[in-house]
Amino acid sequence: MKDVRNPECFAMSKKAGMDFFQGDRVRCLGRPEWGPWFVEADSQNGKVRVAFLGGGRKLFTLRYAKLIKVAPPRFETGHFPRK
C-alpha cells in the first residue's frame, strides 16, 4: 500500500481523466480515519460514489476529491506469502 503522506500519491489522484471503477479500493486523504474502502459504481460525469466503513456512503466530485487508489490486502488478492 502506498504511503498517503507521500505528495506523489496526491498528485496521482489529481491527474486529468483519472477514472474509478466499481470495486476499486480507495482512501480519502482528507479523512484518514475513514480507512480504505470500495467504490460502489464506476465514476460518471466527474463524480464517484464510495462506501467507507468508518464514514458511510459518500459522493465525491473528482475535480476536488482527494482520493487515491490503494492495493487490496493480500488475502483479497488470493496470493499468500510463502513460509
C-alpha positions in Angstrom: 0.0 0.0 0.0 1.3 3.5 -0.8 2.1 6.0 1.9 -0.7 8.5 1.9 1.6 11.2 3.2 3.7 11.0 0.1 2.9 14.0 -2.2 3.3 11.9 -5.3 0.3 9.9 -4.2 -1.8 13.1 -4.0 -0.5 14.1 -7.4 -1.7 10.8 -8.9 -5.2 11.4 -7.6 -5.4 14.7 -9.4 -4.4 13.5 -12.9 -6.8 14.6 -15.5 -9.1 11.8 -16.6 -8.4 9.5 -13.7 -11.3 7.1 -13.5 -12.5 4.9 -10.7 -14.4 1.7 -11.3 -16.7 -0.4 -9.2 -14.7 -2.5 -6.7 -11.6 -0.2 -6.7 -10.2 0.2 -3.2 -9.7 3.8 -2.4 -8.6 6.0 0.5 -9.7 9.6 1.2 -6.6 11.7 2.1 -8.8 14.4 3.8 -10.3 11.8 6.2 -7.8 9.1 7.0 -10.0 7.9 9.9 -12.5 6.5 7.4 -9.8 4.0 6.2 -9.7 2.4 2.8 -12.9 1.1 1.3 -14.6 0.4 -2.0 -16.0 2.3 -5.0 -19.7 1.4 -5.3 -20.2 2.3 -9.0 -18.0 3.5 -11.9 -17.2 7.2 -12.0 -19.6 9.2 -14.2 -19.9 12.9 -15.0 -16.9 13.7 -12.9 -18.4 12.1 -9.8 -17.8 8.8 -7.9 -19.7 7.1 -5.0 -17.6 5.4 -2.3 -18.7 3.5 0.7 -16.4 3.8 3.7 -16.6 1.6 6.7 -15.9 4.5 9.1 -17.6 7.2 7.1 -20.6 5.8 5.4 -21.6 6.3 1.7 -20.2 9.5 0.1 -20.5 11.1 -3.3 -17.3 12.9 -4.4 -16.7 15.3 -7.2 -13.4 14.1 -8.8 -12.2 17.6 -9.5 -11.9 18.3 -5.8 -11.7 14.8 -4.2 -8.5 13.7 -2.5 -8.9 10.1 -3.4 -6.1 7.6 -4.1 -6.4 4.0 -5.2 -4.8 1.5 -2.8 -3.8 -2.1 -3.3 -6.1 -4.7 -1.7 -4.9 -6.6 1.3 -3.0 -9.8 0.5 -5.9 -12.0 1.5 -8.2 -10.4 -1.1 -5.8 -11.0 -4.0 -5.6 -14.7 -3.4 -1.8 -14.6 -3.1 -0.4 -15.6 0.2 3.3 -15.2 1.3 5.2 -18.5 1.4 6.5 -19.7 4.7 
